[in-house]
Amino acid sequence: MPQRNVAIVIFDEVEVLAFTGPYEVFSTTGSQDEVKPFNVYTVTVADKLKPVLARNALSVNPDYTLANCPPPDILLIPGGFGTRREMNNSVLLDWIGQQAPSVELLLSVCTGALILGRAGLLDGLNSTTHHSEFDLLRKAAPKTNVQPGERYIDNGQVITSAGVSAGIDLSLYVVKRLLGEDEAIKTAQDMEYNWNPQEEHQPI
C-alpha cells in the first residue's frame, strides 16, 4: 500500500478540532493492522518554525514550513478565526495554488473554505463552510455554489466540509473513498467515534 503524505496547514487562531480531528483520523487509520497508509504532518504559514497559537492559546509545534514541507498528496486547510487573516495572505494563496494541480485531494474544514475560495480553487464548484459564514464564503468566492446544510461536499479533487467537528466526518469519508468502507469503520471504531457511513450524506 503506497503511503500518502497528508499536509495540514496551521496558523495562529486555527480552530483546534478543525485540524486535530482530521489529524487523528488519518494518523489512526491502519493502526489495528499495524500499517500507516498516511504520513500526516503540520505545516505553518510562518516563514520559520515556531509555535502556532491555536484557538484559546493552545501552543502547537508545527513540523514544517511552506518552504520545506514534503510534497503533499492530500492537502487540508482547516478553519478558525485566523482564516480571516490568512485568506489575504498572498504567500499562502500562491503556495496552495502551486500545490493544487499535483495533489490527489484538496480538503477544507470549516472556514478553511474561505482560503480556498480566495485562491480561486472553488470556482465553479459546490462548497460549504461553518453555518455562520455562508455569506462570507459567497463574498470570498463569488463563483462557487454555497450549499448550506451539507456536512461535506465532494467535487472530485476538492472536498469541503461544514464547521469544526465536520472535519472528522470529512476525513473518515476520505478514508472510505481511498481505502474502502471497512477501513473507515475500523478507524472510527478505534477512535470510539460514532460514525455511520450509511448516514454520512444526511444534512446537518
Backbone bond lengths (Angstrom), bond angles and torsions (degrees), N, CA, C in turn:
res aa  C-N    CA-C-N  psi(-1)  N-CA   C-N-CA  omega(-1)  CA-C   N-CA-C  phi
1 M - - - 1.462 - - 1.526 109.75 -
2 P 1.324 118.87 117.77 1.464 120.39 179.19 1.529 110.46 -67.13
3 Q 1.321 115.79 137.72 1.462 120.25 179.37 1.521 109.77 -84.71
4 R 1.326 116.07 133.52 1.457 121.40 178.73 1.516 109.91 -100.98
5 N 1.325 116.04 137.14 1.460 121.85 173.80 1.525 109.74 -80.65
6 V 1.324 116.29 126.38 1.471 121.93 177.11 1.518 107.96 -114.60
7 A 1.330 117.02 109.48 1.463 122.63 179.44 1.521 109.03 -98.43
8 I 1.325 116.01 124.51 1.463 121.79 177.48 1.522 108.10 -112.94
9 V 1.311 116.41 114.62 1.464 121.96 -178.68 1.524 109.44 -78.03
10 I 1.328 116.86 133.07 1.465 120.49 177.12 1.524 109.86 -129.85
11 F 1.322 115.24 157.33 1.460 122.31 -174.11 1.516 107.72 -158.64
12 D 1.314 117.43 164.30 1.460 120.80 178.39 1.530 110.17 -56.74
13 E 1.334 115.31 136.37 1.466 124.39 -178.29 1.527 112.83 68.17
14 V 1.329 117.29 25.40 1.455 119.66 169.86 1.526 107.87 -69.42
15 E 1.316 117.67 142.60 1.465 122.32 178.08 1.526 108.77 -70.28
16 V 1.329 116.97 127.03 1.463 121.23 -170.93 1.525 112.20 -58.74
17 L 1.327 117.57 -54.70 1.461 119.85 -175.64 1.525 112.00 -69.26
18 A 1.323 116.95 -24.19 1.464 119.84 -179.24 1.524 112.16 -65.64
19 F 1.355 116.89 -25.46 1.472 117.38 176.06 1.518 112.81 -110.07
20 T 1.348 117.75 -30.38 1.465 118.59 -179.64 1.520 111.88 -75.98
21 G 1.340 117.64 -29.04 1.461 119.86 176.21 1.522 111.62 -61.18
22 P 1.332 118.34 -55.86 1.464 119.99 174.83 1.525 113.31 -59.45
23 Y 1.340 117.15 -38.74 1.466 120.14 178.60 1.528 109.57 -57.79
24 E 1.326 116.87 -44.08 1.462 121.26 -179.94 1.523 111.40 -64.39
25 V 1.326 116.81 -44.62 1.466 120.19 -178.88 1.521 110.89 -59.53
26 F 1.327 116.25 -54.49 1.466 119.46 -175.34 1.535 111.66 -67.98
27 S 1.328 117.40 -32.32 1.460 120.29 179.20 1.523 111.81 -73.79
28 T 1.337 116.30 -33.01 1.460 121.19 -177.54 1.522 112.05 -78.82
29 T 1.314 117.28 -29.35 1.467 120.87 -177.33 1.533 110.94 -54.25
30 G 1.318 114.54 128.92 1.460 120.79 178.40 1.510 114.74 89.92
31 S 1.338 117.78 -7.42 1.466 119.85 -173.74 1.525 112.32 -64.36
32 Q 1.335 117.11 -32.50 1.460 119.19 179.74 1.531 111.41 -66.78
33 D 1.319 116.26 -26.52 1.468 120.96 -179.98 1.527 111.92 -104.25
34 E 1.339 115.47 7.66 1.466 121.64 179.28 1.530 112.42 56.62
35 V 1.329 114.92 42.58 1.459 121.15 173.04 1.528 108.22 -126.85
36 K 1.331 116.22 160.20 1.462 121.12 -179.63 1.527 109.06 -129.43
37 P 1.343 116.33 87.37 1.452 118.49 179.96 1.527 113.70 -70.90
38 F 1.352 116.61 -15.46 1.464 120.38 -178.48 1.533 110.17 -126.77
39 N 1.321 115.60 133.95 1.456 122.85 170.40 1.523 106.74 -102.44
40 V 1.329 116.41 104.92 1.462 121.56 -170.85 1.527 109.94 -102.03
41 Y 1.326 116.60 134.06 1.461 120.06 179.48 1.523 109.85 -150.33
42 T 1.325 115.43 157.20 1.460 121.65 179.55 1.521 110.22 -102.01
43 V 1.326 115.26 148.63 1.463 122.33 -177.08 1.526 108.29 -130.78
44 T 1.318 116.99 120.77 1.457 120.81 178.59 1.525 110.96 -84.30
45 V 1.331 115.44 149.49 1.466 119.80 175.76 1.525 111.10 -83.53
46 A 1.340 117.14 -10.46 1.463 120.55 178.25 1.530 109.81 -69.46
47 D 1.326 116.46 159.64 1.460 119.59 -176.72 1.522 112.97 -81.85
48 K 1.341 117.47 -5.53 1.462 120.80 174.70 1.519 108.78 -145.97
49 L 1.337 115.87 159.46 1.456 120.04 -178.92 1.530 110.62 -71.32
50 K 1.314 115.03 121.97 1.457 122.03 174.69 1.524 106.30 -158.83
51 P 1.330 118.08 160.85 1.461 119.71 -177.67 1.523 112.20 -59.04
52 V 1.322 114.30 140.93 1.459 122.43 173.76 1.519 107.55 -99.71
53 L 1.321 117.09 132.54 1.462 121.12 178.68 1.524 108.89 -96.36
54 A 1.324 115.70 101.36 1.456 121.68 178.38 1.527 109.81 -74.01
55 R 1.328 116.47 -178.00 1.471 120.39 178.81 1.516 110.39 -53.82
56 N 1.335 115.13 142.95 1.460 122.69 179.42 1.527 112.19 61.80
57 A 1.355 114.88 27.04 1.469 122.99 170.07 1.526 114.09 66.85
58 L 1.333 117.44 24.13 1.462 119.42 172.45 1.525 108.73 -69.64
59 S 1.316 117.14 123.56 1.460 121.84 -178.19 1.522 110.26 -90.21
60 V 1.327 116.36 127.49 1.457 122.46 -176.40 1.530 109.20 -126.01
61 N 1.320 115.88 132.97 1.464 120.22 177.78 1.525 109.85 -94.61
62 P 1.324 118.53 108.22 1.462 120.80 -179.00 1.525 111.66 -70.60
63 D 1.320 115.30 157.54 1.462 121.14 -179.51 1.524 112.60 -84.77
64 Y 1.328 116.80 -36.47 1.465 121.00 -172.98 1.527 110.10 -144.05
65 T 1.315 114.92 167.43 1.461 122.38 167.57 1.532 108.02 -101.98
66 L 1.323 115.67 173.49 1.460 119.78 176.15 1.528 110.95 -60.43
67 A 1.315 116.44 -30.98 1.468 120.83 -173.65 1.521 112.98 -77.15
68 N 1.346 117.85 -25.75 1.467 117.77 -172.53 1.523 114.93 -125.56
69 C 1.325 117.79 9.43 1.468 118.47 -177.92 1.531 110.36 -74.54
70 P 1.338 117.09 149.62 1.462 120.31 176.24 1.529 110.15 -61.12
71 P 1.319 118.38 150.23 1.465 120.57 178.55 1.531 110.80 -58.88
72 P 1.324 117.97 123.99 1.461 119.10 -177.95 1.530 112.75 -81.56
73 D 1.311 114.66 146.00 1.465 121.29 166.94 1.517 110.11 -91.76
74 I 1.331 115.13 -34.09 1.463 122.91 176.46 1.526 106.77 -126.15
75 L 1.318 116.27 126.11 1.468 121.52 -179.19 1.522 108.10 -117.95
76 L 1.340 115.86 123.78 1.463 121.07 -176.85 1.518 110.38 -119.66
77 I 1.344 115.70 130.00 1.460 122.90 177.80 1.528 108.08 -112.91
78 P 1.328 118.19 109.20 1.471 120.13 179.76 1.520 111.90 -82.32
79 G 1.323 115.06 176.41 1.453 120.71 -178.42 1.519 112.63 -104.52
80 G 1.311 114.95 -166.73 1.456 122.67 -177.37 1.515 109.82 130.65
81 F 1.332 116.41 167.81 1.461 119.63 -178.50 1.526 111.98 -60.70
82 G 1.317 117.10 -25.11 1.447 119.81 179.46 1.515 114.40 -64.68
83 T 1.319 117.36 -16.48 1.469 119.12 179.91 1.523 111.77 -67.12
84 R 1.337 116.83 -26.93 1.477 118.74 179.48 1.518 110.42 -64.14
85 R 1.327 116.59 -29.27 1.469 121.03 176.11 1.527 110.51 -84.44
86 E 1.319 115.46 -47.02 1.466 119.69 -173.70 1.527 112.85 -70.14
87 M 1.320 118.57 -20.52 1.465 119.82 177.28 1.523 111.31 -67.61
88 N 1.334 116.05 -12.71 1.466 121.25 176.43 1.525 111.91 -110.34
89 N 1.329 116.71 12.75 1.462 122.70 179.91 1.526 108.21 -87.56
90 S 1.312 117.29 101.18 1.462 121.01 -173.85 1.529 112.12 -64.43
91 V 1.332 116.76 -32.72 1.468 119.59 178.68 1.527 109.94 -63.92
92 L 1.328 116.59 -45.68 1.467 120.93 178.89 1.522 110.99 -65.39
93 L 1.319 117.12 -45.19 1.467 120.01 -179.10 1.527 110.87 -61.46
94 D 1.320 116.67 -41.83 1.465 120.25 178.67 1.527 110.77 -64.16
95 W 1.331 116.15 -42.04 1.466 120.27 -179.40 1.530 111.13 -63.51
96 I 1.318 116.41 -45.08 1.475 119.42 178.15 1.521 109.94 -62.01
97 G 1.331 116.09 -42.05 1.459 119.51 177.99 1.515 112.93 -61.21
98 Q 1.324 116.59 -34.29 1.462 120.47 178.28 1.532 111.45 -72.43
99 Q 1.333 116.86 -34.09 1.460 120.63 -178.97 1.527 112.28 -78.10
100 A 1.321 116.88 -31.56 1.462 121.75 -169.73 1.529 114.50 -54.36
101 P 1.338 120.55 -42.82 1.465 118.78 -177.45 1.521 114.28 -64.54
102 S 1.326 117.37 -24.46 1.465 119.60 -173.33 1.521 114.07 -103.55
103 V 1.335 118.74 -12.16 1.464 119.07 -178.57 1.526 110.50 -79.52
104 E 1.311 115.26 149.94 1.462 120.64 176.07 1.523 110.77 -72.16
105 L 1.342 116.03 -42.74 1.457 121.12 179.80 1.525 110.09 -137.40
106 L 1.314 115.48 140.85 1.455 123.17 176.29 1.526 106.98 -120.75
107 L 1.337 116.26 116.10 1.458 121.43 -171.05 1.527 110.58 -118.55
108 S 1.336 115.72 147.15 1.460 119.98 168.68 1.514 109.25 -132.85
109 V 1.324 114.81 146.50 1.458 122.68 176.09 1.515 107.63 -119.86
110 C 1.319 116.32 133.41 1.463 120.82 174.39 1.535 109.58 58.80
111 T 1.321 118.02 -133.35 1.465 120.78 -176.75 1.527 113.27 -79.38
112 G 1.318 116.80 7.81 1.461 118.32 168.11 1.519 111.25 -58.50
113 A 1.341 115.72 -23.57 1.464 120.54 177.04 1.523 111.86 -61.62
114 L 1.329 117.77 -27.57 1.467 120.14 178.05 1.519 110.43 -62.09
115 I 1.336 116.27 -38.66 1.456 120.89 -179.37 1.523 110.33 -69.77
116 L 1.335 116.84 -45.28 1.467 119.31 176.51 1.520 110.91 -62.00
117 G 1.320 115.68 -39.65 1.460 119.21 -179.94 1.510 112.40 -64.57
118 R 1.331 117.08 -44.09 1.457 120.56 -179.84 1.529 111.08 -66.41
119 A 1.337 115.99 -27.46 1.468 120.30 177.26 1.520 112.17 -79.59
120 G 1.337 117.60 -2.51 1.457 121.68 179.07 1.512 114.21 80.61
121 L 1.332 116.83 13.11 1.460 120.30 -173.70 1.519 113.44 -91.63
122 L 1.333 116.79 0.06 1.459 120.71 175.03 1.531 111.94 -109.10
123 D 1.322 117.04 3.47 1.464 120.62 -178.72 1.524 110.31 -59.63
124 G 1.328 115.94 127.68 1.455 121.45 178.29 1.511 114.58 77.80
125 L 1.339 117.29 4.52 1.460 121.29 -177.71 1.526 111.24 -111.06
126 N 1.319 115.64 162.45 1.454 121.40 169.29 1.526 108.32 -84.56
127 S 1.324 117.20 147.93 1.460 119.56 -177.52 1.514 111.16 -154.29
128 T 1.326 114.18 165.80 1.455 120.66 173.79 1.522 108.60 -147.19
129 T 1.335 115.25 172.22 1.454 122.25 -179.09 1.522 107.85 -161.17
130 H 1.312 117.44 -168.03 1.461 121.14 176.28 1.523 109.68 -58.50
131 H 1.326 115.98 142.20 1.472 119.70 -172.30 1.524 113.65 -61.50
132 S 1.329 118.02 -20.07 1.463 120.08 -178.84 1.526 112.85 -88.70
133 E 1.341 117.22 -4.20 1.462 119.52 -171.44 1.530 113.85 -123.49
134 F 1.327 117.07 24.47 1.464 119.06 178.70 1.527 111.42 -61.95
135 D 1.324 116.54 -43.09 1.472 119.42 -179.19 1.524 111.45 -65.15
136 L 1.332 116.63 -38.42 1.453 119.32 178.99 1.532 110.53 -66.29
137 L 1.329 117.23 -37.10 1.463 120.02 176.74 1.523 110.76 -65.31
138 R 1.319 116.58 -39.22 1.473 119.46 178.08 1.524 110.82 -62.34
139 K 1.336 117.25 -35.88 1.459 120.48 177.99 1.525 111.32 -72.13
140 A 1.335 115.86 -39.88 1.461 120.05 -178.66 1.518 112.00 -72.06
141 A 1.333 115.39 -30.25 1.467 120.13 -176.45 1.526 109.44 -137.40
142 P 1.328 117.35 73.64 1.470 120.41 -175.35 1.520 113.90 -63.37
143 K 1.327 118.39 -15.50 1.467 120.96 -179.51 1.527 112.83 -97.14
144 T 1.337 117.00 8.06 1.456 119.82 175.78 1.521 110.07 -100.07
145 N 1.326 116.35 156.25 1.453 122.45 178.03 1.522 108.44 -102.73
146 V 1.330 116.52 98.01 1.463 121.53 -178.71 1.524 109.46 -73.66
147 Q 1.330 115.42 129.43 1.461 121.08 -177.00 1.528 109.88 -120.32
148 P 1.322 118.08 92.34 1.462 121.19 178.26 1.531 111.16 -61.56
149 G 1.321 114.99 150.30 1.455 120.08 173.61 1.508 115.48 91.30
150 E 1.339 118.01 -6.60 1.464 120.42 179.40 1.523 110.19 -93.67
151 R 1.332 116.53 137.85 1.466 121.09 178.60 1.524 109.88 -69.35
152 Y 1.298 117.12 -41.89 1.462 122.44 172.07 1.512 108.60 -157.80
153 I 1.324 116.26 161.43 1.455 122.14 -176.50 1.520 109.05 -133.67
154 D 1.334 115.96 123.48 1.462 122.81 -177.90 1.525 109.12 -101.04
155 N 1.340 116.12 115.58 1.459 121.75 176.34 1.533 112.43 -101.83
156 G 1.314 116.24 8.38 1.459 119.81 -174.87 1.518 109.52 109.64
157 Q 1.334 116.56 -95.06 1.465 119.12 176.21 1.521 111.51 -77.92
158 V 1.309 117.90 -35.28 1.462 122.79 -173.99 1.529 109.68 -104.11
159 I 1.338 115.23 126.00 1.463 121.05 178.38 1.524 107.60 -129.16
160 T 1.324 116.69 127.95 1.466 121.38 177.11 1.523 108.84 -115.73
161 S 1.330 115.86 152.99 1.467 118.84 177.82 1.513 110.47 -127.92
162 A 1.311 114.44 165.83 1.458 121.80 173.73 1.525 109.38 -70.79
163 G 1.329 116.69 -162.26 1.449 120.43 -168.08 1.518 116.90 -78.96
164 V 1.319 114.92 146.52 1.460 127.80 164.31 1.527 112.71 49.99
165 S 1.341 118.59 -94.73 1.466 121.36 -174.90 1.517 112.95 -67.57
166 A 1.323 117.64 -18.29 1.468 120.46 179.00 1.518 111.75 -62.44
167 G 1.333 116.77 -20.11 1.456 119.80 177.18 1.516 112.87 -63.33
168 I 1.325 117.37 -27.83 1.465 120.67 176.62 1.520 109.51 -68.38
169 D 1.321 116.79 -46.08 1.461 120.68 178.62 1.525 111.27 -63.83
170 L 1.314 116.17 -41.74 1.465 121.01 175.64 1.525 110.84 -56.10
171 S 1.317 116.16 -47.45 1.458 120.74 -175.83 1.525 111.60 -68.31
172 L 1.317 117.70 -40.10 1.464 120.51 175.82 1.525 110.45 -63.69
173 Y 1.324 116.56 -36.90 1.471 119.69 176.04 1.520 110.59 -63.18
174 V 1.335 116.84 -41.02 1.466 120.24 178.37 1.528 110.14 -63.14
175 V 1.334 117.25 -42.62 1.466 120.23 176.55 1.525 109.94 -59.13
176 K 1.320 116.23 -44.49 1.468 120.20 178.38 1.523 110.98 -60.89
177 R 1.321 116.58 -44.95 1.461 120.58 -177.42 1.528 111.90 -65.06
178 L 1.328 117.04 -38.18 1.456 120.70 -175.62 1.523 113.38 -88.43
179 L 1.327 116.60 -36.30 1.465 120.15 -170.76 1.528 114.14 -120.34
180 G 1.340 116.34 -6.26 1.459 119.02 177.70 1.520 112.88 105.36
181 E 1.322 114.82 156.03 1.465 120.97 -175.97 1.526 112.01 -63.63
182 D 1.319 118.08 -38.40 1.465 120.32 -178.41 1.526 110.77 -60.17
183 E 1.322 116.84 -41.48 1.465 120.10 -179.74 1.522 110.61 -66.89
184 A 1.321 117.05 -39.44 1.461 120.49 178.65 1.524 110.97 -65.41
185 I 1.319 117.28 -40.76 1.468 121.08 178.55 1.524 110.07 -64.19
186 K 1.328 117.89 -43.07 1.463 120.68 178.76 1.530 110.75 -62.27
187 T 1.328 116.10 -38.44 1.467 119.72 178.45 1.519 110.71 -64.00
188 A 1.332 117.13 -46.55 1.466 121.08 178.90 1.522 111.06 -61.86
189 Q 1.329 116.76 -40.73 1.460 120.56 179.00 1.523 111.00 -64.32
190 D 1.332 116.22 -41.39 1.456 119.88 180.00 1.523 111.02 -63.38
191 M 1.330 116.48 -33.08 1.460 121.84 177.86 1.528 112.38 -82.98
192 E 1.353 116.70 -8.02 1.465 122.65 -170.94 1.532 110.45 54.14
193 Y 1.334 114.26 45.02 1.456 121.71 178.39 1.525 108.68 -104.66
194 N 1.312 116.14 129.81 1.461 121.65 -176.37 1.520 109.27 -79.72
195 W 1.327 115.87 92.39 1.466 122.16 -176.38 1.514 110.05 -126.93
196 N 1.312 116.06 126.77 1.466 121.56 178.46 1.514 108.10 -118.25
197 P 1.336 118.04 108.28 1.466 119.45 -177.50 1.520 113.19 -62.33
198 Q 1.329 117.44 -20.35 1.460 119.76 178.64 1.529 111.97 -75.09
199 E 1.337 116.30 -14.88 1.460 120.30 -178.04 1.525 111.92 -113.22
200 E 1.333 116.66 10.25 1.455 118.76 -170.13 1.524 113.44 -67.95
201 H 1.307 117.83 -21.34 1.469 119.45 -179.46 1.517 112.79 -97.11
202 Q 1.351 116.31 8.32 1.446 118.92 175.92 1.534 109.43 -66.67
203 P 1.337 117.69 136.49 1.464 119.45 178.48 1.515 110.75 -66.28
204 I 1.333 115.71 154.24 1.471 120.00 179.38 1.524 109.07 -88.53
